[in-house]
Structures are given as structure tokens and as C-alpha cells.
Amino acid sequence: MTQRVRITWNAGPAIRRTRWGALRGVRLAVEHVLQVSGRRVPIEEGTLERSGVASVDDASLMGAVSYDTPYAVRQHEDMALRHDAGRTAKYLEDPVNEEAGAVRDIIAAQVRRELRG
């Protein structure tokens, strides 16, 4: 005799928890990139380093790291400028590329954590 089982899937809570985890993950991930890039920012007085900000748009689940000084772009793009040891041009671009795997892992870990709930 075949027994029938009826299952009702209520996806709403799972979708909400996945989103909450992803949002927390994006927040942690952009903070991670800010921290890594902050160790490479050219430093003279520390103004450029202090201008670094990690931000997240909750609606789109997108994060950004930015530096806001009049010379931030030049310091980032001009490969001919000289910097102290460990401080470089491409202080944001390189960490973003190098830390892509870590960013992915941070977000995934937060989604898993939220779904285990």
C-alpha cells in the first residue's frame, strides 16, 4: 500500500532569513575589505586612511568601500608615486580582487548561520 504525504512549503521565512544572513555577510565583508585596504593606503598624515568608509545598500544587498579626499583617486591610480613600505597605489582595487574568496566565504557563512537559526 502506497502512503501519500502532503508537504506544504512556506518559503517566506527561509527567504527572509537568507536575506538577513546575506545582509549581515555583506556588512562584514565590506568591513573586511576596508580593513585590508586600510593597511595599504598611502600614509603621510593619515587623512586618506581615516576617510575610508564601508557602506551597504540594504535594498540591493550591495556594499562599497570608499576613500574621500581630494587626492584619493590620484594616490590610487598614479603608479609612479612613491609610498612608504607596505603602502601602495591600487590600495583598494588590489584588496578587492585578492579578497574576493574571503568576501564570498564571509557572506556564505552568515547565510548558513542564519538558516541554522
Buried (B, 14 or more C-beta within 10 A) or exposed (E): EEEEEEEEEEEEEEEEBBBBBBBBBBBBBBBBBBBBBBEBBBBEEEBBBBEBEBEBEEEEEEBEBEBEBEEBEEBBEEEEBEBEEEBBBBBBEBBBEEBEEBBEBBBEBBBEBBEEE
